[in-house]
Amino acid sequence: MASKEYNSYGDIAGDTIFIGDQSFQAETIHFGSSNKNKYLEDLYSAGCDPSAIKERLADEADLINESLAWIFQNETFKSWLGGESHQILRITAGPGKGKTMTMIGIINHLETAITPAVECEMSYFLCLGEDVRLSSPAEIMKALLHQILTRKSNKYLRHHLSEPYDKKGSKMFEGANAYIFLRKILMDIIIDSHTDKFYFLIDGLDECKNLDILLEFIKNTTTSSNKVYWLVASRNLPRIEGFFDNFEQKGYPQLIIRFEDCDEEINFGITKYILRDVNALDDYYDEESRNRIFEALSNRSNGTYLWIRFACKALKLKPTTSMEELDKIPTELAKIYDKIVETLSGDKDWEIMLLIIHTATAALRPLRLDEMMALIKYDSTVLKISVSGMLRLIKRLIQCSSFLTLRDGSIHFIHHTAREHFENRSEVLSRHKILYQNCLQVFQEKLANGMGSGTREPVGYLEYACCYWGSHFLLYLRYNTDNWGDAEKKVAREQISVFLCRDLLNWATALDQRSLLEEDPLYIHSGILFSPANGAIKAAYKSKIPSWVKKEPRTTYYRDQCFRVFEGFELGVGMISRSPDALALSLNAETVAVGFNGSKKLDDEGGFLRETIQIWDVAFGACMLSIQFRGDEIAHRLPRQDSDLLFKGIGFTEDRKKLVVISRQSDESTGERYEDIFSRFEVATGNLEILFAFPADKKLKTLENRLGAKRRSATPASLLLSPNCQYCVGFDAEGRDIFIFKTDAELNPNPFYLSHEHPNRIEQIVFSPNSEVFATISKNFDDHSEKALSHCSKLCAEVRIWDVQTAALRHTIRPFSRYYLHILYRVSKTKVSMHFSQDGGLLAILAANMASL
């Protein structure tokens, strides 16, 4: 590229970017977001990756293909895979019979068989009850969606996820509603896809925590589309059997492969499995002994792979095991676990081993070694053991355990039946209280000690304590509150109070420490500095504020809880409207509308960026819709193009489908009011339905009522929206006329004038909170002359209360007598105002002398 001079602001030529005297290759520079597929990244969860779980389980089971070959020759399986009359195939068997190994074999087979040339999709998930993340319907939906959308051939389907993601962000994948969003997206993809068949494979259906939700999804997809084919594996649980029996009675037959009905086929696989394991004992037993072991295992295994693993492990640990001892090993898994407990109960470290087992059982996901140590170190059983000694002891006990295994630094049960053997014991249920208390103690000690100096604690073993202490507290309450007395309730309240006063900031610190706090400890200090001056956090951590902070900011304590902070307002939106009515929450609290006044920031064309209303999703904190009042659709319908516009009232209709807006146009320089404007929009699309102005230079159309046609005003009307957004009331700012109309009119509003006029200028209109009545107030005199005082009313104000639905006058109130006129000194300088109580039963009326203020 030819050399040339470039100014200091930079220039771009060809594929090279020059900034000052520096040059960069264009392909290495990204403007804006460099990742267009961020929604796929956020959808993916490494801890729940089905392919990684599949490989891990296959390694643990020491899978051999010969043991699984029978399933591909099974006529029922071939009928489901190649046929179209049955959309559901179920594999059922008892625990340890090889269901998961069979499912892994089928998944591997289909991954090879389904090529791009075949118009089929296959997605799968393997549920594991030991981890709440791997047994959640939401995680199952995420995994199935990710497998479908990451295939290149399915790029055309990605908009089903990207579009809601653009509106809601990554929060749509979190929380209680995540499953609902993901379920709908998956259903839309199934309908829109060009694929002939979708094969969905779920292993461990019985280990799913919210089984009813997943079963309902299986039913809905099957009934909604004949493209969906399910293969599910589970134990023979009555709950699952009952669901599928009922589903079949409704006209949706299923195919079932019951392992107990396939003895001949399964025994061939079992024989291959036993032969491989017995041959691995050649270092311990001679050929004759191995033959006898082979015969004994074949006769006693009863088709249970897990029993074979137990027996072979015993043979390795004790090479002197005789055939008589082998015959004493129970054939039922529950009895095997009982025998192991009985054998180990005399060991000197059995209490510690039992403590580890109970903690692992109560834990909501597999614990790492450092997490296990942190959660049990406060127990009296291990208090006298040093940290290094405890870590070595835990590792040794797990490696020798028949219940647990150590894998990639995490503690797992050898099989979900081993966990189930302990989970309903009272010692495990009571463990939740100890775990939640220990979790709190973990970040009390570690984080609180590091805050003063700004040091950063390693977050490692704090992760479990910070993320799951609340869940253990709730489980503790669930299993114990029925038997609580006043003393237990008092203790629980005190524990919650201590957490809020002492531990809340530590907890928040720990949760965020991997990101901002890990990079900048000043965030911890700012969390204390900007907490309320008379709040619990400031009182507890005031001593932790660094000495270099010479002056603390003044903050006020509010009791109201902040539920959601909305961030990320787009460029072009100005300051939030100064009017307190420019904010509205829908009745179901799912959406909020915010009105913004014009901004003085320049837009791309050099003009001012003007008035905007935004509708935000409360749950996700994401902007769903932005309505530009200076946009093409609305601007040409406004009476004036160059005036200020202020939002006076915003509200959702009762059905939440419409947004009603009251705004006012005025002169930019003088502030002179031109007109109030009533407008209505569709919430779903932002389309403008009605825009009607009540101007100063047009005669306001009125209806004739029973008193005849009312006089018409040449001054702008002032509008007020009722709290329920069903009615709008207006009054002539210089006259005495009051009118009302409903906001749901199909065409422009047709105001109805009230039958009684005020004797003087109306000062204010207020609605009761329940929108059943509204009150108007006017001042009767503009001076305190003798002529005025001799008026028959001898009053300075009059309040009238009106029925909203009938527009009838209910009451007339004259709150201030002649005596108060002398106190107020001058009526023309008197400000009057009203306010209803929250229940609408009381009305406060205020008269204040502005001359004396």
C-alpha positions in Angstrom: 0.0 0.0 0.0 1.4 3.4 -0.9 2.5 5.6 1.9 0.7 8.9 2.6 0.1 11.4 5.4 -2.7 10.8 7.8 -4.1 13.2 10.3 -4.1 12.5 14.1 -7.8 11.5 14.0 -7.0 8.5 11.9 -7.9 7.3 8.4 -8.9 4.0 6.8 -7.5 2.8 3.5 -7.9 -0.6 2.0 -7.4 -3.3 4.7 -5.2 -1.2 7.0 -6.4 1.3 9.6 -4.0 4.2 10.5 -4.5 6.1 13.8 -1.8 8.7 14.2 1.5 6.9 13.4 0.1 3.5 14.3 -1.4 1.0 11.8 -3.7 -1.9 12.4 -5.0 -4.7 10.2 -8.7 -4.1 9.6 -9.7 -7.7 10.2 -8.3 -7.5 13.8 -10.5 -4.5 14.6 -14.1 -4.9 15.7 -16.5 -2.0 16.1 -19.4 -2.6 18.4 -20.2 -6.2 19.5 -17.8 -8.7 18.0 -20.1 -11.7 18.7 -23.3 -11.8 16.8 -24.2 -15.2 18.4 -24.0 -14.1 22.0 -27.5 -15.6 22.6 -26.1 -19.0 21.8 -23.2 -18.5 24.2 -25.6 -17.5 27.0 -27.8 -20.4 26.2 -24.9 -22.8 26.7 -24.1 -24.1 30.2 -20.7 -25.9 30.5 -21.8 -27.6 33.7 -24.8 -29.1 31.9 -23.2 -30.0 28.6 -24.9 -33.3 27.5 -21.9 -34.4 25.4 -19.5 -33.9 28.4 -21.9 -35.7 30.8 -22.3 -38.6 28.3 -18.5 -39.1 28.0 -18.1 -38.9 31.7 -20.8 -41.5 32.4 -19.5 -43.8 29.7 -16.0 -43.7 31.2 -17.4 -44.4 34.7 -19.4 -47.4 33.5 -16.5 -48.6 31.5 -18.9 -49.1 28.6 -18.3 -51.9 26.0 -20.2 -51.9 22.7 -20.7 -55.6 22.8 -23.0 -55.3 25.8 -25.3 -52.9 24.0 -25.4 -54.4 20.6 -28.7 -56.3 21.4 -30.8 -53.0 21.5 -30.2 -52.3 17.8 -31.6 -55.7 16.8 -34.6 -55.3 19.1 -37.8 -55.2 17.0 -39.5 -52.7 19.2 -36.6 -50.3 18.9 -36.5 -50.7 15.1 -40.2 -50.1 14.9 -40.0 -46.8 16.7 -36.9 -45.6 14.9 -38.1 -46.4 11.4 -41.9 -46.2 11.8 -44.4 -43.4 12.1 -47.2 -44.9 14.1 -45.6 -44.6 17.5 -44.0 -41.3 18.7 -42.9 -42.5 22.1 -40.6 -45.3 23.1 -40.0 -46.0 26.7 -37.1 -48.1 28.2 -37.8 -49.2 31.7 -35.8 -51.3 34.2 -34.7 -51.4 37.8 -31.7 -49.6 39.2 -28.3 -50.6 38.0 -29.7 -52.6 35.1 -27.8 -50.6 32.4 -30.5 -48.1 31.2 -28.0 -45.2 31.0 -25.4 -47.4 29.3 -28.0 -48.4 26.7 -29.1 -44.8 26.2 -25.5 -43.7 25.6 -25.1 -46.5 23.1 -28.2 -45.4 21.3 -27.1 -41.7 21.3 -23.7 -42.7 19.8 -25.4 -44.8 17.2 -27.8 -42.1 16.1 -25.1 -39.4 16.0 -23.4 -41.6 13.4 -26.5 -42.6 11.6 -28.1 -39.1 11.2 -26.1 -37.3 8.6 -26.9 -34.0 6.9 -28.5 -35.9 4.0 -31.1 -37.3 6.4 -34.0 -34.9 7.2 -33.8 -35.7 11.0 -32.6 -34.0 14.2 -31.5 -35.7 17.3 -31.1 -34.0 20.7 -30.6 -35.5 24.1 -30.2 -35.0 27.8 -29.1 -37.2 30.7 -30.7 -36.3 34.0 -28.7 -36.7 37.2 -30.6 -36.3 40.5 -27.5 -35.6 42.5 -27.2 -32.1 41.0 -30.2 -29.7 40.9 -28.8 -28.2 37.7 -28.9 -31.6 35.9 -32.4 -32.4 36.8 -34.1 -29.1 35.9 -36.7 -28.8 33.1 -35.2 -25.4 32.2 -31.7 -26.9 31.8 -33.2 -29.7 29.6 -34.8 -27.1 27.4 -31.6 -25.1 27.1 -29.6 -28.2 26.2 -32.1 -29.4 23.5 -32.3 -25.9 22.0 -28.5 -25.4 21.9 -28.0 -28.7 20.1 -30.5 -27.8 17.5 -29.5 -24.2 16.9 -25.7 -24.8 16.8 -26.0 -27.0 13.7 -25.2 -25.0 10.6 -28.2 -26.4 8.7 -30.5 -24.8 11.3 -29.3 -21.2 11.0 -32.6 -20.1 9.6 -34.2 -21.1 12.9 -32.0 -19.0 15.2 -34.3 -15.9 15.0 -36.7 -17.7 17.2 -34.2 -17.3 20.0 -32.3 -14.2 18.9 -35.4 -12.0 18.7 -36.7 -12.5 22.2 -33.0 -12.4 23.4 -32.6 -8.9 21.9 -35.5 -7.7 23.9 -34.9 -9.5 27.2 -31.2 -10.3 27.3 -29.6 -13.2 29.0 -31.9 -12.9 32.0 -34.5 -14.8 30.0 -32.5 -17.9 30.7 -32.7 -17.5 34.4 -35.4 -17.6 37.1 -38.7 -19.4 37.5 -40.0 -18.3 34.1 -37.0 -19.5 32.1 -38.6 -22.8 31.3 -41.8 -21.1 30.0 -39.8 -18.9 27.6 -37.6 -21.8 26.4 -40.5 -24.2 26.0 -42.3 -21.8 23.7 -39.2 -21.2 21.6 -38.6 -24.9 21.2 -42.2 -25.4 20.1 -42.0 -22.6 17.5 -38.8 -24.2 16.1 -40.4 -27.6 15.8 -43.3 -26.1 13.9 -41.1 -23.9 11.7 -38.4 -26.5 10.9 -38.1 -28.2 7.5 -37.0 -31.3 9.3 -39.1 -34.5 8.9 -38.4 -35.9 12.4 -37.1 -34.6 15.8 -35.7 -37.4 18.0 -35.6 -36.3 21.7 -33.8 -38.7 24.0 -34.1 -38.2 27.8 -32.3 -40.6 30.2 -33.1 -40.7 33.9 -36.6 -39.3 33.6 -37.3 -40.5 37.1 -34.5 -38.3 38.4 -36.0 -35.0 37.1 -36.9 -32.7 40.0 -40.0 -31.3 38.4 -41.2 -34.4 36.7 -44.8 -33.3 36.1 -43.6 -30.3 34.0 -41.4 -32.4 31.8 -44.1 -35.1 31.3 -46.5 -32.3 30.3 -44.1 -31.1 27.7 -43.7 -34.6 26.3 -47.4 -34.8 26.0 -47.8 -31.3 24.4 -45.1 -31.8 21.8 -46.5 -35.2 20.9 -50.0 -34.0 20.4 -49.0 -30.8 18.6 -46.7 -32.3 16.0 -46.3 -35.6 14.4 -42.6 -34.8 13.7 -41.6 -35.3 17.4 -40.4 -38.7 18.6 -39.4 -39.3 22.2 -37.2 -42.0 23.7 -37.2 -41.8 27.5 -35.5 -44.2 30.0 -36.6 -44.5 33.7 -37.2 -46.9 36.5 -40.6 -48.5 36.9 -42.2 -45.8 39.1 -46.0 -45.7 39.5 -46.1 -42.0 38.9 -44.5 -42.4 35.4 -46.4 -45.5 34.6 -49.7 -43.9 35.5 -49.0 -40.8 33.3 -48.2 -42.8 30.2 -51.1 -45.2 30.7 -53.5 -42.3 30.9 -51.9 -40.7 27.8 -52.3 -44.0 25.9 -55.9 -44.2 26.8 -56.4 -40.8 25.1 -55.3 -42.2 21.7 -51.5 -41.9 21.8 -50.0 -45.4 22.0 -46.4 -46.0 23.1 -43.8 -48.7 22.6 -42.1 -50.1 25.7 -38.9 -52.1 26.1 -38.9 -53.6 29.6 -35.6 -55.1 30.4 -37.2 -57.9 32.5 -38.9 -59.1 29.3 -35.6 -59.2 27.4 -33.6 -61.6 29.5 -32.2 -63.6 26.6 -31.0 -60.5 24.8 -29.7 -58.7 27.9 -27.9 -61.8 29.2 -25.7 -61.9 26.1 -24.5 -58.3 27.0 -24.1 -59.2 30.7 -22.0 -62.2 29.8 -19.7 -60.0 27.7 -19.4 -57.5 30.6 -18.7 -60.2 33.2 -16.1 -61.9 31.0 -14.2 -58.6 30.6 -14.2 -57.9 34.4 -13.2 -61.4 35.4 -10.3 -61.4 33.0 -9.1 -58.2 34.7 -8.6 -60.3 37.9 -5.8 -62.4 36.5 -3.3 -60.7 38.9 -5.3 -61.9 41.9 -6.8 -65.3 40.9 -5.7 -68.3 38.8 -7.6 -69.5 35.8 -9.6 -72.1 37.7 -10.7 -69.5 40.4 -11.6 -67.1 37.7 -13.9 -69.6 36.0 -15.7 -70.3 39.3 -16.0 -66.5 39.8 -17.4 -66.2 36.3 -20.0 -68.8 37.0 -21.0 -67.3 40.4 -21.3 -63.7 38.9 -23.4 -65.0 36.0 -25.8 -66.8 38.3 -26.2 -64.1 40.9 -26.0 -60.8 39.0 -29.7 -60.9 37.9 -28.9 -58.6 35.0 -27.6 -55.9 37.3 -24.4 -54.2 36.1 -24.0 -52.3 39.4 -24.0 -55.5 41.4 -21.2 -56.9 39.2 -19.1 -53.8 39.9 -19.6 -54.2 43.7 -18.7 -57.9 43.6 -15.6 -57.3 41.4 -14.5 -54.4 43.7 -14.8 -56.7 46.7 -12.7 -59.4 44.9 -10.0 -56.9 44.2 -9.9 -55.4 47.7 -9.8 -58.8 49.3 -8.1 -61.3 47.0 -8.7 -64.1 49.5 -12.5 -63.8 49.1 -13.9 -67.3 48.9 -16.9 -68.5 46.9 -18.8 -68.8 50.2 -18.2 -65.1 50.9 -19.1 -64.2 47.4 -22.4 -66.0 47.8 -23.1 -63.9 50.9 -23.2 -60.7 48.9 -26.9 -59.7 48.7 -28.4 -59.4 45.3 -30.5 -56.4 46.1 -28.8 -53.0 46.1 -30.5 -51.7 49.2 -29.3 -54.7 51.2 -25.8 -54.3 49.7 -25.7 -50.7 51.1 -26.9 -51.9 54.5 -24.2 -54.6 54.7 -21.5 -52.0 53.7 -22.7 -49.7 56.5 -22.8 -52.6 59.0 -19.2 -53.6 58.0 -17.8 -50.1 58.2 -19.6 -49.0 61.4 -16.8 -50.4 63.5 -14.1 -48.4 61.8 -12.4 -45.6 63.9 -13.1 -43.0 61.1 -16.7 -44.2 60.5 -18.2 -41.1 62.2 -16.2 -38.8 59.9 -17.1 -40.9 56.9 -20.8 -40.7 57.8 -20.5 -37.0 58.2 -19.1 -36.7 54.7 -21.8 -39.0 53.3 -24.6 -37.0 55.0 -23.2 -33.7 53.8 -22.8 -35.0 50.2 -26.4 -36.3 50.4 -27.9 -33.0 51.6 -25.8 -30.9 49.2 -27.6 -29.6 46.1 -24.8 -30.3 43.8 -21.5 -32.4 44.0 -19.1 -30.7 46.3 -15.4 -30.0 45.6 -12.9 -31.2 48.2 -12.3 -27.6 49.5 -16.1 -27.0 49.7 -16.6 -30.2 51.6 -13.9 -29.3 54.0 -15.3 -25.8 54.6 -18.8 -27.1 55.3 -17.8 -29.8 57.8 -14.9 -28.1 59.6 -17.2 -26.5 62.3 -18.6 -30.0 63.2 -17.4 -31.3 66.6 -16.3 -34.6 65.0 -13.5 -32.9 63.1 -12.7 -29.8 65.2 -9.4 -31.1 66.5 -8.1 -32.1 63.1 -5.7 -29.7 61.3 -6.7 -28.3 57.9 -4.1 -30.3 56.0 -4.8 -33.4 58.0 -8.6 -33.0 57.3 -8.0 -32.7 53.5 -5.9 -35.8 53.4 -8.4 -37.7 55.6 -11.3 -36.7 53.4 -9.5 -37.9 50.2 -8.5 -41.2 51.8 -12.0 -41.9 53.1 -13.6 -41.2 49.8 -11.1 -43.3 47.8 -11.8 -46.2 50.1 -15.6 -45.6 50.2 -18.1 -47.9 48.6 -20.6 -45.0 48.3 -18.6 -42.1 47.0 -16.0 -41.5 44.4 -13.7 -38.6 43.6 -13.8 -37.3 40.0 -12.2 -34.2 38.7 -11.8 -32.8 42.2 -15.6 -33.2 43.0 -17.3 -35.8 45.2 -19.9 -38.0 43.5 -22.0 -40.9 44.6 -21.2 -44.1 42.7 -24.8 -44.4 41.7 -28.0 -42.4 42.4 -29.4 -45.3 44.4 -26.5 -44.9 46.9 -27.6 -41.3 47.5 -31.3 -42.3 47.7 -30.3 -44.9 50.4 -29.4 -42.0 52.8 -31.5 -39.0 51.7 -34.6 -39.7 53.8 -32.7 -40.3 57.0 -33.4 -37.8 59.8 -29.6 -37.0 60.1 -29.7 -35.8 56.5 -32.9 -33.8 56.8 -31.5 -32.1 59.9 -28.2 -31.4 58.1 -29.8 -28.6 56.2 -29.9 -26.4 59.3 -26.2 -27.1 59.9 -25.3 -26.5 56.3 -27.0 -23.1 56.0 -25.4 -22.0 59.3 -22.0 -23.2 58.1 -22.4 -21.5 54.8 -23.1 -18.2 56.6 -20.1 -18.7 58.8 -17.9 -19.3 55.8 -18.3 -15.9 54.2 -18.7 -14.2 57.6 -15.1 -15.1 58.5 -13.4 -14.9 55.1 -14.9 -11.8 53.4 -15.5 -9.6 56.5 -11.8 -10.0 57.4 -10.6 -8.8 54.1 -12.7 -5.8 53.5 -10.8 -3.2 55.6 -7.5 -3.7 53.8 -9.1 -4.3 50.4 -7.5 -7.7 50.0 -9.2 -10.2 47.7 -10.1 -13.5 49.0 -10.0 -16.5 46.7 -13.6 -17.2 45.7 -13.1 -21.0 45.3 -14.8 -22.7 48.2 -17.0 -19.7 48.9 -19.1 -20.4 45.7 -21.3 -23.1 47.1 -21.8 -21.3 50.4 -22.9 -18.1 48.7 -25.1 -19.7 46.1 -26.9 -22.3 48.2 -27.2 -21.1 51.8 -30.7 -19.8 51.1 -31.9 -23.0 49.6 -30.6 -25.0 52.7 -32.4 -22.5 54.9 -35.7 -23.0 53.1 -35.3 -26.8 53.2 -34.6 -26.5 57.0 -37.8 -24.5 57.4 -39.8 -27.0 55.2 -38.7 -30.1 57.3 -38.9 -28.5 60.7 -41.6 -25.7 61.0 -44.4 -28.2 61.7 -42.8 -29.0 65.0 -41.6 -25.6 66.0 -42.5 -23.8 69.2 -42.2 -20.1 70.0 -38.5 -20.6 71.0 -37.6 -22.1 67.6 -39.4 -19.3 65.7 -37.6 -16.7 67.8 -34.2 -18.3 66.9 -35.1 -18.4 63.2 -36.1 -14.7 63.3 -32.9 -13.8 65.0 -30.8 -15.7 62.5 -32.5 -13.9 59.6 -32.0 -10.5 61.4 -28.4 -11.2 62.0 -27.9 -12.1 58.3 -29.6 -8.9 57.1 -27.7 -6.7 59.6 -24.3 -8.3 59.5 -23.8 -10.7 56.5 -25.8 -9.2 53.7 -23.0 -7.1 52.2 -20.5 -10.0 52.6 -22.9 -12.3 50.7 -23.4 -9.7 47.9 -19.6 -9.3 47.8 -19.0 -13.0 47.5 -21.6 -13.4 44.7 -20.0 -10.8 42.6 -16.3 -11.4 43.5 -15.6 -13.3 40.3 -16.2 -10.2 38.2 -16.0 -6.6 39.3 -15.0 -7.2 42.8 -12.2 -9.5 41.8 -10.8 -6.8 39.6 -11.3 -3.8 41.8 -11.7 -4.1 45.6 -12.9 -0.5 45.7 -16.4 -1.8 44.8 -16.5 -3.3 48.3 -15.7 0.0 49.9 -18.2 1.9 47.8 -20.9 -0.7 48.8 -20.3 0.6 52.4 -19.8 4.2 51.6 -23.1 4.6 49.7 -25.2 2.5 52.0 -27.7 4.5 54.1 -26.1 6.5 56.9 -28.5 5.1 59.5 -28.7 1.6 57.9 -27.5 -1.7 59.3 -24.7 -2.2 56.7 -23.1 1.2 57.5 -23.3 0.6 61.2 -21.8 -2.9 60.9 -19.0 -2.0 58.5 -18.2 1.6 59.2 -14.8 0.6 60.6 -13.9 -1.0 57.3 -14.0 2.3 55.4 -10.4 3.1 54.2 -8.7 5.9 56.1 -8.0 7.8 52.8 -11.7 8.6 52.5 -11.9 12.0 54.2 -15.5 12.9 53.6 -18.4 10.4 53.3 -21.4 11.0 51.0 -24.7 11.7 52.7 -27.3 9.0 52.1 -30.8 8.6 53.3 -32.4 5.4 54.6 -35.5 4.2 52.9 -37.5 1.2 54.1 -38.8 0.4 50.6 -37.0 -2.5 48.9 -35.5 -2.0 45.5 -36.8 -4.9 43.4 -35.3 -4.0 40.0 -32.9 -1.4 38.6 -33.4 -0.6 35.0 -30.2 0.3 33.1 -29.1 0.7 29.5 -31.4 3.5 28.3 -30.6 4.1 24.6 -28.9 7.2 23.4 -31.6 9.6 22.3 -33.7 9.3 25.4 -33.7 12.4 27.5 -34.1 13.0 31.2 -36.9 11.2 32.9 -40.0 13.3 33.0 -40.3 15.6 36.0 -44.0 14.7 36.3 -44.7 12.1 39.0 -47.3 10.6 36.7 -44.9 9.8 33.9 -44.4 6.3 35.3 -46.9 3.4 35.2 -46.8 -0.2 36.4 -49.2 -2.8 34.8 -51.7 -4.4 37.1 -49.8 -7.7 37.0 -46.5 -5.9 37.7 -44.9 -7.5 34.6 -44.3 -4.3 32.6 -43.5 -0.7 33.5 -43.9 2.4 31.2 -41.7 5.4 31.6 -42.1 8.8 29.9 -39.0 10.8 29.0 -39.0 14.5 28.2 -37.0 15.9 25.3 -33.2 15.7 25.4 -30.8 18.4 24.4 -28.4 15.9 22.9 -28.0 16.1 19.2 -29.2 13.4 17.0 -27.5 12.2 13.7 -29.1 15.0 11.7 -28.2 17.8 14.1 -31.7 18.2 15.6 -32.9 17.6 19.1 -33.8 14.1 20.3 -37.3 14.4 21.5 -40.0 12.8 23.7 -40.0 9.1 24.2 -42.0 6.5 26.1 -40.4 3.1 26.8 -42.0 -0.1 28.1 -39.8 -2.4 30.1 -40.1 -6.0 31.2 -39.9 -6.0 35.0 -38.7 -9.6 35.3 -35.8 -9.2 32.9 -35.1 -5.5 33.2 -35.1 -5.2 29.4 -36.7 -2.6 27.2 -39.5 -4.2 25.2 -40.7 -1.2 23.2 -39.8 2.4 22.5 -42.4 5.0 21.3 -40.9 8.1 19.7 -43.3 11.0 19.8 -41.3 12.8 17.2 -41.3 9.7 14.9 -43.0 9.8 11.5 -46.2 8.1 12.7 -47.0 10.5 15.5 -45.2 13.8 14.7 -47.5 14.7 11.8 -50.6 14.3 14.0 -49.3 16.6 16.7 -50.8 20.1 16.5 -47.4 21.8 16.8 -44.0 20.4 15.6 -41.7 22.9 17.4 -43.1 23.0 20.9 -42.2 21.4 24.2 -44.1 18.2 25.1 -44.5 17.1 28.7 -45.9 13.8 29.8 -48.6 14.3 32.5 -50.0 10.9 32.9 -49.3 7.3 31.7 -51.2 4.2 32.4 -52.1 0.6 31.3 -55.6 -0.4 30.6 -57.1 -3.2 32.7 -56.4 -5.8 30.1 -52.8 -4.6 29.8 -53.1 -4.4 26.0 -53.3 -0.6 25.7 -51.2 2.3 27.0 -53.0 5.6 27.7 -50.9 8.8 27.6 -51.8 12.3 28.6 -49.3 15.0 27.5 -49.1 18.8 27.2 -47.6 21.0 24.5 -46.3 24.4 25.4 -44.1 27.2 24.1 -40.4 26.3 24.3 -39.3 29.8 25.4 -42.2 31.2 27.4 -43.8 28.0 28.7 -47.3 29.1 27.6 -49.6 26.2 27.4 -51.0 25.3 24.0 -53.0 22.1 24.5 -53.4 18.9 26.4 -53.3 15.7 24.2 -54.9 12.3 24.8 -53.3 9.4 23.0 -53.6 5.6 23.1 -51.1 2.9 21.9 -51.1 -0.9 21.5 -48.6 -2.3 24.0 -47.6 -5.3 21.8 -46.7 -3.2 18.7 -46.5 0.4 19.8 -49.0 1.4 17.1 -50.8 4.6 17.7 -54.6 4.1 17.9 -55.9 7.6 18.9 -54.4 11.0 19.2 -56.8 13.8 20.1 -55.9 17.4 21.2 -57.9 19.8 23.3 -56.5 23.0 21.9 -56.9 26.7 22.6 -57.6 27.7 19.0 -60.4 25.1 18.3 -63.9 24.9 19.7 -64.2 21.8 21.9 -67.0 19.6 20.8 -69.5 18.7 23.5 -72.5 16.6 24.0 -75.8 18.0 25.1 -76.9 16.9 28.5 -80.1 17.3 30.3 -79.4 21.0 31.0 -78.8 21.8 27.3 -75.7 22.7 25.4 -72.9 24.1 27.6 -70.8 27.0 26.6 -67.6 26.3 24.7 -64.2 27.4 25.8 -61.5 29.0 23.7 -58.8 28.2 26.3 -56.8 24.9 26.5 -58.4 22.1 28.6 -56.4 20.4 31.4 -56.7 16.6 31.5 -56.3 14.2 34.3 -56.2 10.3 34.0 -57.9 8.1 36.5 -55.7 5.6 38.5 -57.4 2.7 36.7 -56.9 4.4 33.3 -60.5 3.9 32.4 -61.6 7.5 32.6 -60.1 10.9 31.8 -61.4 14.2 33.3 -60.8 17.6 31.9 -61.7 21.2 32.9 -61.4 24.6 31.3 -58.4 26.3 32.9 -60.2 29.7 32.8 -63.8 28.6 33.0 -65.9 26.4 35.2 -66.8 23.5 32.9 -65.9 19.9 33.7 -66.1 17.0 31.3 -65.3 13.3 31.4 -64.8 10.6 28.8 -63.9 6.9 28.7 -60.4 6.0 27.4 -61.5 2.9 25.6 -63.4 4.7 22.8 -62.9 3.1 19.4 -62.8 6.6 17.8 -61.8 10.0 19.2 -63.1 10.6 22.7 -66.5 12.2 23.0 -66.5 14.2 26.2 -69.6 14.4 28.5 -70.1 17.7 30.4 -71.1 17.6 34.0 -74.4 19.2 35.0 -73.1 21.6 37.7 -70.5 24.3 37.1 -68.3 25.8 39.7 -69.0 29.4 40.7 -65.4 30.4 40.1 -62.1 29.1 38.5 -61.3 25.4 39.1 -57.9 25.0 40.8 -57.5 21.2 41.0 -59.0 17.9 40.2 -58.0 14.7 42.1 -59.2 11.1 41.8 -59.7 8.7 44.6 -57.2 5.8 44.5 -60.0 3.4 43.6 -61.2 5.6 40.7 -64.8 5.6 42.0 -65.0 9.4 42.6 -63.1 12.6 41.9 -63.1 15.9 43.6 -62.8 19.4 42.2 -61.9 22.6 44.1 -62.3 26.3 43.2 -61.7 29.6 45.0 -64.7 31.8 45.3 -63.1 35.2 45.7 -60.1 37.0 44.3 -59.9 39.7 47.1 -60.9 40.3 50.7 -63.1 43.4 50.2 -66.2 44.1 52.2 -68.2 43.4 49.1 -66.7 40.0 48.8 -67.1 39.3 52.5 -70.7 40.3 52.3 -71.4 37.7 49.7 -73.9 35.2 50.8 -71.5 32.3 50.9 -68.8 34.1 52.9 -66.4 31.3 51.8 -63.1 31.3 50.0 -63.2 27.7 48.6 -65.7 25.1 47.4 -65.1 21.4 46.9 -67.4 19.2 44.9 -67.2 15.3 44.8 -68.4 13.6 41.7 -69.3 10.0 40.9 -67.1 8.8 38.0 -69.5 6.3 36.4 -72.7 8.4 36.5 -71.0 11.9 36.4 -73.5 12.9 39.2 -72.6 15.4 41.9 -72.4 13.5 45.3 -71.4 16.2 47.8 -70.6 19.9 48.0 -68.1 20.9 50.7 -67.4 24.5 51.9 -64.5 23.9 54.2 -63.3 27.4 55.1 -65.6 30.0 56.8 -65.5 33.8 56.9 -63.3 33.6 60.0 -60.5 31.8 58.1 -60.6 34.5 55.4 -59.0 37.0 57.9 -56.4 34.5 58.8 -55.6 33.7 55.1 -55.3 37.5 54.7 -55.7 37.6 51.0 -57.6 35.0 49.0 -55.9 35.9 45.7 -52.6 34.8 47.3 -54.1 31.6 48.7 -53.1 28.2 47.3 -55.6 25.4 47.7 -55.0 21.7 47.2 -56.6 18.3 48.0 -55.5 14.7 48.5 -57.5 11.5 49.1 -56.5 8.9 51.6 -55.3 5.5 50.3 -58.7 3.9 50.9 -60.6 6.9 49.4 -62.6 7.4 52.6 -61.0 10.7 53.6 -60.2 13.9 51.7 -57.6 16.4 53.0 -58.0 20.0 51.9 -55.2 22.5 52.3 -55.3 26.3 52.0 -52.0 28.1 52.4 -51.3 31.8 52.2 -48.6 32.3 49.6 -48.1 35.9 50.7 -46.8 34.9 54.1 -44.6 32.1 52.9 
